[in-house]
Structures are given as C-alpha cells and as structure tokens.
Amino acid sequence: MLRQIVNFLIHLRLHYQFLILSGGYLLAALFVTEPDWETFWIQFLNVHMLLFGGATAYNSWWDKDEGPIGGLKSPPKMQRWMWPVSMVMQYFGLLWGWWALGWNFALIYALSMLFFWLYSTPIARWKGKPVLSLVAIGVSTGTNSFFLGFLAAGGYPITFLEDVVAIGVALILLSLYPVSQIFQMEEDNARGDHTFALQFGLKGVRWWYTCSFLAGAGLISIGLHQQQPLTGWLFGGVSLLAYAGIGYVMWALRGEESAYPQVMRIKFLASFSFVLFIGATLLIRFFV
C-alpha cells in the first residue's frame, strides 16, 4: 500500500506543477498593486497541488500510459482507488477556494475542473481531438492559472489588460504542449486518441511552437510594459533568446524516443526560466 501511495504522489507530478505550470499564477501578482501574500501563497498550494495535481492523476488514470509522458519517463501503474482520490482532491480545493475567496475564484476554479474533465474522460475525451485539446489545456492551466493568481493576490476586477496577458500565458504554455505527444503517438493511436502530434505530425508541432510562443511572449511583454516599461522590455528580450534556443532543438527533432530526455530538459529549463524570471521580478519589485 505504501508503494501505491508513493506511485500516486508521483502521478501528481508536483515538480511539473510547481516548476513548469506555476509561471502564469506567479505572473499575476505583478498586476496587483499591493498583493495579499498570505492568501496568494496558500492558494498557490491549492491550485498547484489539489487542482493541477489532482487533475493530472485523474488524467493518468484514464490514459494508463506505459511510455514517456510529460514530466515522467516511466509512469508507475495506476490503482482503482486513485481515481476517486484524484476527484476528491479537486473538489476539496474548490470548496477551499470558495470559502477563502468567494464565488469569483470558485467559478474559475470550477471551470478548470470542467475542462480537465472534458480533456480526460472517455465520455468527451477532448485529449483525442487536436483543437479541443488545445482549448482544454489553454483554459484550464493557461488563462485560468493567471486569473486564479490575480484573484488570490487581491486583484479585482479582471480587466482587458489581464485578459490579454492571460491569453499570452496560454499561448506560451500551449506552444510546448504537443511536444511530449511526439513520444506517445503509438500509444495514443492504439487508444484512438487523435492528438495534435498525430494529426499534424512533427512538422506541425514545430510550426505550432514557432507561431504560438512568439505570439504569447509578445502579449505578455505588452502587458508588462503597461505596468512597468523596463520589465516589459526585459521579458521580451529574454523571451527572444529562449525562443531561439528552444526553436533550434525543436527543428532538430526527428521523433526518436532516445531524444525524450533532451526534449524534456529543454521544456523544463524553458518553463523554469520563465518562473525564475517572474520570481526575481516579484522579489525586486515588492521586497527589495
């Protein structure tokens, strides 16, 4: 049983949630004049452990992958009890968010849960539909991550500026989303999941990155420039460097499974660099 619990914790992929998916949430604090740090960090744990972690385990239950997936090279076997536990985690987080921050926060939280469900469940299985899968991930972990961080920090109302930045967050996140599918195509095809990588191939994955990363970085840079011009210019410059470096690796891909560790390292470093940049900016603006 202890081994099963450890396996379940592995399927939460907390390193993935904290170091890769947290950028949008953290970025939101830069758009609040005086953030409520206590609530912000408490809800950070709620969003990334209970919502994102629970949804990731829920998805793993339906996928039952044996080959490399995002954040895990060799996913352990799922057990039946893990499915209801993954759901309980998300519902507990929803109630917690509603109790702490009210219906605005809870509504966005619930919307993410809905899109996670649509993404994974066999009833809808948006994961197996190239465009709908982008919508599900873009909303649940992209725009909504930013909105949840904004509300948790004490921001209100959500204006057009926040909408623009949230879309930018979603585009950057989605730019690398289909990459791990390159190494799952055989399993996805056997399950009947017609993923983005299966639909558009390696060339399509490359071009999707080329366009969406640049657009997302541009929108975020514009938003940051409205808040503090220097931060906007710095983010734009750093993003262009990352864009070129990741693009070099992307266009060198041939789809062999042996390239999985290199690709995941690049994906991790790119996302972690984004998180570090936002973290450093928060530290300088509010604490130095």
ZAMARGU-4260 file (C-alpha; in steps of 0.2 Angstrom, whole numbers, plus 5000, padded with zeros to 4 digits):
<rodrens>
0) 5000/5000/5000 | 5014/5012/5004 | 5021/5009/4987 | 5004/5013/4979 | 5004/5029/4989
5) 5021/5034/4983 | 5016/5030/4965 | 5000/5041/4967 | 5011/5055/4973 | 5022/5053/4958
10) 5007/5054/4947 | 5003/5071/4954 | 5019/5077/4946 | 5021/5091/4958 | 5038/5095/4951
15) 5029/5098/4935 | 5016/5109/4943 | 5027/5120/4954 | 5042/5122/4942 | 5033/5122/4925
20) 5015/5127/4927 | 5017/5140/4940 | 5023/5154/4929 | 5006/5161/4925 | 5000/5161/4943
25) 5015/5170/4949 | 5015/5182/4934 | 4998/5188/4940 | 5005/5196/4956 | 5014/5209/4945
30) 4997/5216/4940 | 4991/5219/4958 | 4997/5235/4967 | 4998/5228/4984 | 4996/5209/4984
35) 4989/5199/4999 | 5004/5187/5000 | 4997/5176/5013 | 4982/5171/5003 | 4992/5171/4987
40) 5004/5158/4993 | 4991/5147/5002 | 4980/5147/4986 | 4996/5143/4976 | 4997/5126/4985
45) 4978/5124/4982 | 4979/5127/4964 | 4995/5118/4960 | 4993/5103/4972 | 4974/5100/4973
50) 4968/5106/4956 | 4983/5103/4944 | 4990/5088/4954 | 4973/5080/4956 | 4968/5083/4938
55) 4985/5076/4932 | 4982/5060/4942 | 4964/5059/4935 | 4971/5060/4918 | 4984/5047/4921
60) 4970/5035/4927 | 4961/5036/4910 | 4977/5036/4900 | 4986/5021/4908 | 5002/5026/4899
65) 5017/5015/4900 | 5029/5025/4889 | 5036/5043/4892 | 5024/5057/4896 | 5026/5075/4901
70) 5036/5075/4917 | 5038/5056/4918 | 5048/5045/4908 | 5041/5029/4916 | 5024/5032/4924
75) 5020/5019/4938 | 5004/5009/4937 | 4988/5017/4942 | 4976/5008/4955 | 4957/5010/4955
80) 4957/5019/4972 | 4967/5033/4964 | 4953/5039/4953 | 4941/5044/4967 | 4955/5052/4977
85) 4960/5062/4962 | 4942/5069/4961 | 4941/5072/4980 | 4957/5082/4979 | 4949/5094/4966
90) 4933/5096/4975 | 4941/5099/4991 | 4951/5113/4983 | 4936/5120/4975 | 4927/5122/4992
95) 4943/5129/5000 | 4944/5142/4986 | 4926/5147/4988 | 4927/5148/5007 | 4943/5158/5006
100) 4940/5170/4991 | 4922/5168/4986 | 4912/5164/4971 | 4923/5173/4958 | 4938/5162/4962
105) 4927/5146/4964 | 4919/5149/4947 | 4936/5150/4938 | 4942/5135/4948 | 4927/5125/4944
110) 4929/5130/4925 | 4946/5122/4926 | 4940/5107/4933 | 4927/5106/4919 | 4939/5107/4906
115) 4951/5095/4914 | 4936/5083/4915 | 4932/5086/4896 | 4950/5083/4892 | 4952/5066/4900
120) 4935/5057/4902 | 4931/5044/4889 | 4913/5052/4888 | 4921/5068/4880 | 4939/5064/4878
125) 4945/5081/4871 | 4963/5075/4873 | 4960/5065/4857 | 4954/5080/4847 | 4968/5091/4841
130) 4959/5108/4843 | 4948/5104/4858 | 4964/5098/4867 | 4972/5115/4865 | 4956/5124/4871
135) 4955/5112/4887 | 4973/5115/4892 | 4974/5133/4886 | 4959/5137/4898 | 4962/5126/4912
140) 4981/5128/4915 | 4984/5144/4905 | 4972/5158/4906 | 4964/5152/4922 | 4980/5149/4931
145) 4984/5168/4928 | 4966/5173/4934 | 4967/5162/4949 | 4983/5170/4954 | 4976/5188/4951
150) 4961/5185/4962 | 4971/5176/4975 | 4983/5191/4976 | 4969/5203/4979 | 4966/5209/4961
155) 4949/5214/4955 | 4941/5217/4943 | 4949/5207/4929 | 4951/5220/4915 | 4955/5219/4897
160) 4974/5220/4901 | 4973/5205/4912 | 4963/5196/4898 | 4977/5199/4885 | 4991/5193/4897
165) 4981/5178/4902 | 4980/5173/4883 | 4998/5176/4882 | 5001/5164/4896 | 4990/5151/4887
170) 4999/5153/4871 | 5017/5151/4879 | 5011/5135/4888 | 5002/5128/4873 | 5017/5131/4862
175) 5027/5116/4870 | 5011/5106/4875 | 5011/5095/4859 | 5030/5091/4861 | 5028/5076/4873
180) 5014/5069/4862 | 5028/5065/4849 | 5034/5051/4860 | 5017/5045/4864 | 5010/5043/4846
185) 5010/5024/4846 | 5000/5023/4862 | 4989/5037/4858 | 4985/5029/4841 | 4981/5012/4850
190) 4969/5021/4862 | 4960/5030/4847 | 4966/5047/4853 | 4969/5058/4838 | 4981/5070/4846
195) 4989/5086/4839 | 5005/5077/4835 | 4996/5063/4826 | 4985/5075/4816 | 4999/5087/4811
200) 5015/5077/4813 | 5032/5083/4819 | 5032/5097/4806 | 5015/5104/4813 | 5022/5103/4831
205) 5037/5113/4826 | 5027/5127/4817 | 5014/5127/4831 | 5028/5131/4843 | 5036/5144/4831
210) 5020/5154/4830 | 5012/5152/4847 | 5027/5155/4858 | 5031/5171/4849 | 5013/5177/4850
215) 5012/5173/4868 | 5028/5181/4873 | 5023/5197/4863 | 5006/5198/4873 | 5014/5196/4890
220) 5028/5209/4885 | 5015/5221/4881 | 5005/5218/4897 | 5021/5220/4907 | 5026/5236/4898
225) 5010/5244/4903 | 5014/5240/4921 | 5032/5244/4921 | 5041/5248/4904 | 5058/5241/4909
230) 5051/5224/4914 | 5041/5223/4898 | 5057/5226/4888 | 5067/5213/4898 | 5054/5200/4897
235) 5053/5202/4878 | 5072/5201/4876 | 5074/5186/4887 | 5059/5178/4878 | 5068/5180/4861
240) 5083/5171/4867 | 5073/5157/4874 | 5063/5156/4858 | 5079/5154/4848 | 5086/5141/4859
245) 5071/5130/4860 | 5067/5133/4842 | 5085/5126/4837 | 5081/5110/4847 | 5063/5109/4840
250) 5069/5109/4822 | 5082/5096/4825 | 5069/5084/4832 | 5067/5068/4822 | 5054/5059/4834
255) 5066/5046/4841 | 5062/5040/4859 | 5080/5042/4863 | 5078/5061/4862 | 5064/5061/4875
260) 5076/5066/4890 | 5084/5080/4880 | 5067/5087/4875 | 5060/5086/4892 | 5076/5095/4899
265) 5074/5109/4887 | 5055/5110/4891 | 5059/5110/4909 | 5073/5123/4908 | 5062/5135/4897
270) 5047/5134/4909 | 5058/5135/4924 | 5067/5150/4917 | 5050/5159/4915 | 5046/5155/4933
275) 5063/5161/4939 | 5061/5177/4929 | 5044/5181/4937 | 5050/5176/4954 | 5065/5188/4953
280) 5054/5202/4946 | 5042/5199/4961 | 5056/5199/4973 | 5064/5215/4966 | 5048/5225/4965
285) 5040/5220/4981 | 5054/5215/4993 | 5070/5224/4989
</rodrens>
